[in-house]
Every structure is written in structure tokens, then in C-alpha cells.
Amino acid sequence: MEPGAPPTPEELTAALGPAKSHWDAIVSEFSTTQEWKRYSLKVPWSLRLLQGKRTIVWLTPHEASFQAGIILGDKAIEAAKAKGLPPKLQTLIEASPRYPEGTGIRIEVRTARDLATVRKLAAIKLAR
């Protein structure tokens, strides 16, 4: 992918490989607006998915996968804990960095199971 511009659809497909179907599922399910952003030269382009003015998830393409980033506020974290999430996901949430706007959770998406995790967290965020 070209460092100066967001990836073209062809570049994105080539980079994501088998994870492209998971990328497409998240994009179609959780966004009304899409915005490519690049925050520094060291970090690749990220696709910001919004519903209205609210950011739901950031997607950062990698080779044969992508990273999904979700920031959950305190109420959403409490709701996630109350839902009885799998221990691995609870551990991930507990270990995630805290920012003024919430807890930043990053998930590497390669499989349908990873996709399901992102869907759960995004649904919890949208419910709050």
C-alpha cells in the first residue's frame, strides 16, 4: 500500500487476503460513514467507522489480517462484564489501556471467531 494515500480497493484486497470477508462484514454492519485516517508516518492508514458522529470502530489493515480498535466507556465496560464474556475477552479488556475517553481494546482479526468478538464489543458500545 502506498504510504502517502489511503489504500485503493485493490490494494486493500491484496493486503487483507482471506480476512477481507471479515473486514467487509464489519464495514457493512457498523458504519454509516467511513473515513480513512493516518495519525503518523509510523502507523498505517486506519478506516474509521462512524454512525452519525459517533466512532464505532477503527480498522487497520495488515497482511492477511486487520486490527479492530474499539473504545468502550465505563458504562459499556460494566455492561460487558455483566454479559458474562469469555475469560479470554475479559482478560483482554482488563489489560487494555485506559484513556480519558474510555478503554481502548484492540483485536487482531483473522478468523470468524475474532470477527464475533468485535461484533460483541461493537454491539455493547452501541447499546450505551
Helices and strands as residue ranges (DSSP letters): H 9-16, G 17-19, H 20-30, E 33-37, E 46-51, E 54-62, E 65-72, H 74-82, H 87-95, E 98-99, E 102-109, H 112-127
